[in-house]
Amino acid sequence: MEIMSRRTFLKLCMNALVALGFGRYIPAAAAGRTIKFPRQIITADSSTSRTIMWQADGGQQDASFVLIAPNGNPEPYTPEANTLLQDATTTTFYTVHLTGLAPATHYEGNIRMADETVTLPIMTAADEDAAFEALLIDDSQCGETYEPFAQLLEKALAHNPQASFLADIGDLTDNGQSSWHWDSFLSVLTGSRAKDMPFVPVMGNHECYGLDWQFALPRRYLASFSVPDNGSRNFPGYYYSFDYGPAHFIVLNTQITELDGLKPGLLQEELLWLKHDAASAKKPWNIVLMHKDVIAYDEYQPGTGHAGGISDVGHDFMKAFDALGIDLVLTGHMHTYRNRGHIYNEQPDRRGPVYLMFGPAGNERYTVPPDTTFDKVSLDQSAPNRYRNYMTLTVTPAKLIATCFLEDGSTIDRVTLTK
């Protein structure tokens, strides 16, 4: 959410203390270890490739990675290393890009540093258009403690053991420059079964806040996730796309307001890339993941000069979505569930995409007013302990089912699209 319109002075003070490390820390599997937060990152084609990342405190150290094939043959890789100094902390991020893998095959990856070895199971996706299920969360940001996020993620993974990958659609952490927030988030992520599947990160506005809660470049987010190449010289890692089974996923960046004064040109470049990327997609389904929503609700929009109605992000992207045949747009940011169905269609010969907003996965709670023009299904926000939610996507070549669940596994809403 927009920081100045959503936070009181006391909340700002509390978050500033947490950003500086005065909050409670989730016990991490990596505590006291050299190898921290081993994770798998989505690639353009998960049937033949995978990106492995981990990090360690301090400067670059000797590290190695060995991939074990099903026949037992080992293949060594030399990790790339990138050191970042931020929040008075030096962290080195290690990355290995695995290519030439066989589809639907189980491998084993061994990370080695100092006297430690961490093993990751690596399962490649089936090739072509095999059906799959994905697990999606957003707004996992927390204040004081990330235990609420850990509880939701544990339940979501237990309810959906067949999930092929996990996506977090923005505001992964509450402060993009805080080491405490990043370590807490990654501790939850990699301390769960999620470390055994590809992770799909989406940049949110909170990834673009500094310790002073002013807009800042998302250096920690970019260092933490080596996502598929978008071909950009100015904005590598800010947006990207990937294929999985019969779906093409387009991960967009909606942080125009936060970034334009620091690094201008994102929207114009992204729109050109979007048109080329969507036109080149060959899958039956085109699905967009982006953080900010297309409806403003009560959040002031600098572009339109008012709250309510279509948001600035909606005006930026919705015409392109209609023209490019996008089927489904999933968003977060407002910390509640809303189903708007097909909206903003200016082409009479086709329907626009379905727009679903969901979340949060963390413990930041807001009361969002209804929009009687667009909302078809809304989450009842009156129950204080029944606001966290998550989503699954079940995808086949002919059918796409999006289901939103409360933390306890009860269903909020289900949307089915067919070809």
C-alpha positions in Angstrom: 0.0 0.0 0.0 1.1 3.6 -0.5 3.1 4.4 2.6 1.9 7.9 3.5 -1.8 7.3 2.9 -1.8 4.0 4.8 0.4 4.4 7.8 -0.1 6.5 10.9 2.9 8.2 12.6 3.0 5.5 15.3 3.0 2.8 12.7 5.9 4.5 10.9 7.8 4.7 14.1 7.2 1.0 14.8 8.2 0.0 11.3 11.3 2.1 11.5 12.4 0.2 14.6 11.7 -3.1 12.9 13.6 -2.0 9.8 16.6 -1.4 12.0 16.4 -4.9 13.5 14.4 -4.4 16.7 11.7 -6.9 15.8 11.4 -10.5 16.6 13.2 -12.8 14.3 11.9 -16.1 12.9 14.2 -18.9 13.9 16.0 -19.8 10.6 17.3 -23.1 9.4 20.3 -21.1 8.2 21.1 -19.6 11.7 24.7 -20.2 12.6 25.5 -21.6 9.1 27.6 -20.3 6.3 25.1 -21.3 3.5 22.0 -19.2 4.0 18.5 -19.4 2.4 19.1 -21.9 -0.5 16.3 -21.4 -3.0 15.2 -22.3 -6.5 14.2 -19.5 -8.9 11.8 -19.9 -11.9 13.4 -19.9 -15.3 11.9 -19.2 -18.8 11.4 -23.0 -19.3 11.2 -25.0 -16.1 11.2 -28.3 -18.0 14.9 -28.0 -19.0 16.4 -25.4 -16.7 16.5 -24.1 -13.1 18.3 -21.3 -11.2 19.7 -22.1 -7.8 20.6 -19.3 -5.4 21.9 -18.9 -1.8 23.7 -16.3 0.2 26.4 -15.9 2.8 27.4 -13.1 5.2 30.4 -11.0 4.2 32.5 -11.0 1.1 33.0 -13.7 -1.6 34.1 -17.1 -0.4 34.9 -20.3 -2.1 31.8 -22.1 -3.1 30.8 -24.9 -5.4 27.7 -26.6 -6.7 27.3 -30.2 -8.0 24.3 -31.5 -9.9 23.6 -35.2 -9.5 21.7 -36.8 -12.3 19.3 -39.7 -11.9 22.1 -42.1 -13.1 24.4 -40.8 -10.3 26.7 -38.8 -12.6 27.9 -35.6 -10.9 28.2 -32.3 -12.9 30.1 -29.5 -11.2 29.2 -25.8 -11.6 31.1 -22.7 -10.6 28.6 -20.2 -9.0 28.4 -16.5 -9.9 29.0 -14.2 -6.9 27.5 -10.8 -6.3 28.3 -8.8 -3.1 26.0 -6.1 -1.8 26.5 -3.6 1.0 23.2 -2.4 2.4 21.8 -1.6 5.8 25.3 -1.8 7.3 25.4 -5.4 6.2 27.6 -7.1 3.6 26.0 -10.1 1.8 27.2 -12.2 -1.1 24.7 -13.8 -3.3 25.6 -17.0 -5.2 23.9 -18.1 -8.4 24.0 -21.2 -10.5 22.1 -21.5 -13.8 21.3 -25.1 -14.7 20.5 -25.8 -18.4 20.1 -28.9 -20.6 18.0 -30.8 -18.0 15.6 -33.5 -18.9 11.8 -32.8 -18.5 9.9 -34.5 -15.6 13.2 -35.6 -14.0 14.4 -35.6 -10.4 17.9 -34.3 -9.8 19.8 -33.5 -6.7 21.8 -30.3 -6.1 24.6 -30.0 -3.6 25.8 -26.6 -2.4 29.2 -26.6 -0.8 30.9 -23.9 1.2 33.4 -24.1 4.0 32.6 -27.4 5.8 28.9 -27.3 4.9 26.9 -29.1 2.3 23.2 -28.3 1.6 21.2 -30.6 -0.6 18.2 -29.5 -2.7 15.8 -31.8 -4.6 15.3 -30.5 -8.1 12.3 -31.7 -10.0 11.9 -30.4 -13.6 8.5 -29.7 -15.1 6.9 -31.9 -17.7 7.4 -30.7 -21.2 4.8 -29.3 -23.6 1.3 -28.7 -22.2 1.1 -31.0 -19.1 -1.4 -29.9 -16.6 -0.1 -28.4 -13.3 -1.2 -26.5 -10.2 0.5 -23.4 -8.8 0.4 -21.8 -5.4 0.2 -18.0 -5.2 0.5 -15.6 -2.3 1.1 -11.9 -2.1 1.7 -9.1 0.5 3.7 -11.5 2.7 5.1 -8.3 4.4 4.9 -8.4 8.2 5.6 -6.0 11.1 7.5 -7.1 14.3 7.5 -10.8 13.4 7.1 -12.9 10.2 5.4 -15.8 12.2 2.0 -15.0 10.7 3.4 -15.5 7.2 5.1 -18.7 8.3 1.8 -20.0 9.6 -0.1 -19.3 6.4 2.6 -20.6 4.2 2.8 -23.9 6.2 -0.9 -24.4 5.9 -1.1 -23.5 2.2 1.7 -25.9 1.4 0.1 -28.6 3.5 -3.3 -28.1 1.8 -1.7 -28.1 -1.7 1.1 -30.6 -1.7 0.9 -31.1 -5.5 1.8 -27.4 -6.2 4.5 -27.1 -8.9 5.8 -23.7 -8.0 5.2 -20.8 -5.5 4.6 -17.2 -6.6 4.6 -14.1 -4.3 3.0 -11.2 -6.1 4.7 -8.3 -4.5 5.5 -6.7 -1.1 7.5 -9.8 -0.1 8.9 -7.7 2.7 7.8 -4.6 4.5 11.0 -2.7 3.8 13.2 -3.2 0.8 16.5 -2.1 2.4 16.1 -3.8 5.8 18.3 -6.8 6.3 16.0 -7.9 9.2 13.0 -8.0 6.9 14.7 -9.8 4.1 16.3 -12.4 6.4 13.0 -12.9 8.1 11.1 -13.4 4.8 13.8 -15.7 3.3 14.0 -17.7 6.6 10.3 -18.5 6.2 10.5 -19.2 2.5 13.5 -21.5 2.7 12.5 -23.1 6.0 9.5 -24.6 4.4 8.8 -27.1 1.5 8.8 -24.0 -0.8 12.6 -24.3 -1.1 12.0 -27.6 -3.0 10.1 -25.9 -5.8 10.7 -22.9 -8.1 9.9 -19.5 -6.6 8.4 -16.7 -8.7 9.1 -13.2 -7.2 7.1 -10.1 -8.2 8.4 -6.7 -7.2 6.0 -4.6 -5.0 6.1 -1.1 -3.8 7.6 -2.0 -0.4 10.6 -3.5 -2.2 11.2 0.1 -3.3 11.3 1.7 0.2 14.5 2.6 2.0 15.1 2.6 5.8 13.8 6.2 5.9 10.6 5.0 4.2 11.4 7.2 1.1 11.4 5.7 -2.4 14.6 3.8 -3.1 16.0 1.6 -5.9 15.2 -2.2 -5.2 18.8 -3.3 -5.0 18.2 -6.0 -2.4 15.3 -7.5 -4.4 17.3 -7.6 -7.6 20.3 -9.2 -5.8 18.1 -11.8 -4.2 16.4 -13.2 -7.3 18.0 -13.9 -10.6 14.9 -14.1 -12.8 14.6 -14.8 -16.5 16.3 -12.3 -18.8 14.0 -9.6 -20.2 16.6 -8.3 -22.7 16.7 -4.8 -21.0 19.8 -2.8 -20.4 18.2 -0.4 -18.0 15.7 -2.6 -16.1 17.1 -6.2 -16.0 15.2 -8.2 -13.3 12.4 -5.6 -13.0 9.9 -7.6 -15.1 10.1 -10.9 -17.0 8.1 -13.9 -18.4 8.2 -17.6 -18.2 6.3 -20.7 -19.5 5.0 -23.5 -17.4 2.9 -26.3 -18.9 0.1 -24.8 -21.0 0.5 -21.3 -19.6 2.6 -18.2 -20.4 3.2 -16.0 -17.3 4.0 -12.3 -17.7 5.4 -10.7 -14.5 5.0 -7.0 -14.7 6.4 -4.1 -12.6 3.8 -1.6 -11.3 6.2 0.6 -9.3 6.1 3.5 -11.7 5.4 6.1 -9.0 8.1 4.8 -6.7 10.8 4.5 -9.4 10.2 7.2 -12.0 12.1 9.9 -10.1 15.0 7.5 -9.5 15.2 5.6 -12.7 12.8 7.0 -15.4 11.5 5.2 -18.4 10.2 1.9 -16.9 6.6 2.2 -18.1 7.5 3.0 -21.7 10.0 0.3 -22.0 7.8 -2.2 -20.2 4.8 -1.6 -22.5 7.0 -2.2 -25.6 8.3 -5.4 -24.1 4.9 -6.5 -23.1 3.5 -6.2 -26.6 6.4 -8.2 -28.1 6.4 -10.8 -25.3 2.6 -11.5 -25.4 2.6 -11.5 -29.2 5.4 -14.1 -29.2 3.8 -16.4 -26.6 2.7 -19.8 -28.0 0.8 -21.2 -25.0 -3.0 -21.6 -24.7 -3.2 -19.3 -21.6 -1.6 -15.9 -21.0 -1.6 -14.9 -17.3 -0.3 -11.6 -15.9 1.1 -11.3 -12.4 1.6 -7.8 -11.1 1.5 -6.2 -7.6 -0.7 -3.0 -7.8 -4.3 -3.4 -8.7 -6.2 -1.9 -11.7 -8.9 -0.4 -9.4 -7.9 2.5 -7.1 -10.5 1.9 -4.3 -9.7 4.6 -1.7 -6.0 5.1 -2.7 -5.1 8.4 -4.2 -3.8 8.2 -7.8 -1.2 10.8 -8.8 -2.0 10.3 -12.5 -5.7 10.8 -12.3 -5.6 13.1 -9.3 -8.3 11.2 -7.4 -9.1 7.9 -5.7 -11.7 5.4 -6.9 -12.3 4.0 -10.3 -9.6 2.7 -12.6 -6.2 3.2 -11.0 -3.1 4.7 -12.7 -1.8 1.1 -13.2 -5.1 0.2 -14.8 -4.9 3.1 -17.2 -1.3 2.1 -18.0 -1.9 -1.5 -18.9 -5.5 -2.5 -19.4 -5.9 -1.4 -23.0 -2.8 -3.5 -23.8 -4.2 -6.5 -22.0 -7.4 -6.3 -24.1 -5.4 -6.0 -27.4 -3.0 -8.8 -26.5 -5.5 -11.4 -25.5 -4.5 -11.7 -21.8 -6.8 -14.3 -20.1 -6.2 -13.6 -16.4 -4.6 -10.8 -14.4 -3.7 -11.5 -10.7 -2.9 -8.6 -8.4 -2.5 -7.8 -4.7 -1.6 -4.5 -2.9 -5.0 -3.8 -1.3 -4.8 -6.7 1.2 -8.1 -8.3 0.4 -9.9 -10.5 -2.1 -12.0 -9.0 -5.0 -13.3 -10.7 -8.1 -14.1 -8.1 -10.9 -14.6 -10.6 -13.7 -14.1 -9.1 -17.3 -13.7 -5.3 -17.2 -12.5 -2.4 -19.3 -13.2 -4.0 -22.7 -13.1 -1.5 -25.5 -13.0 -4.1 -28.3 -16.5 -5.5 -29.0 -15.2 -8.6 -30.7 -13.5 -10.0 -27.6 -13.7 -10.0 -23.9 -11.0 -8.5 -21.7 -9.2 -10.6 -19.1 -10.6 -11.6 -15.8 -9.2 -9.5 -12.9 -8.7 -11.1 -9.5 -7.1 -9.4 -6.5 -6.1 -11.3 -3.4 -4.0 -11.4 -0.2 -2.4 -10.7 2.2 -0.2 -13.6 3.3 1.3 -11.5 6.1 -0.1 -9.6 9.0 -0.6 -6.1 7.6 -4.4 -5.6 7.6 -6.4 -2.8 5.9 -10.1 -2.2 5.5 -10.8 -1.5 1.8 -14.1 0.0 0.7 -16.2 -1.8 -1.9 -16.3 -0.6 -5.5 -19.9 -1.2 -6.5 -19.1 -0.7 -10.2 -16.5 -3.4 -10.4 -16.6 -5.8 -7.5 -18.5 -9.0 -8.1 -17.2 -11.1 -5.1 -15.6 -9.5 -2.0 -14.0 -11.0 1.1 -15.9 -10.1 4.3 -13.3 -8.1 6.2 -15.2 -7.8 9.4 -13.7 -10.9 11.0 -10.2 -9.8 12.3 -8.7 -13.3 12.2 -10.1 -14.3 8.7 -8.4 -11.9 6.4 -5.2 -13.7 5.3 -5.7 -15.7 2.1 -3.9 -17.3 -0.8 -4.7 -18.7 -4.3 -4.2 -21.7 -6.4 -4.2 -22.0 -10.2 -5.1 -25.3 -11.8 -4.2 -25.2 -15.5 -4.8 -27.5 -18.4 -4.8 -26.7 -22.1 -8.6 -26.3 -22.1 -9.3 -25.1 -18.6 -8.0 -22.6 -16.0 -9.3 -22.7 -12.4 -8.4 -19.9 -10.0 -9.4 -20.6 -6.4 -8.9 -18.3 -3.4 -8.7 -19.8 0.1 -8.7 -18.5 3.6 -5.8 -19.5 5.8 -7.8 -22.4 7.2 -8.3 -23.9 3.7 -12.0 -22.8 3.3 -12.9 -21.5 -0.1 -13.6 -17.8 -0.7 -14.2 -17.9 -4.4 -13.5 -20.0 -7.5 -13.3 -18.8 -11.1 -13.2 -21.2 -14.1 -12.1 -20.2 -17.6 -12.4 -22.4 -20.6 -10.9 -22.3 -24.1 
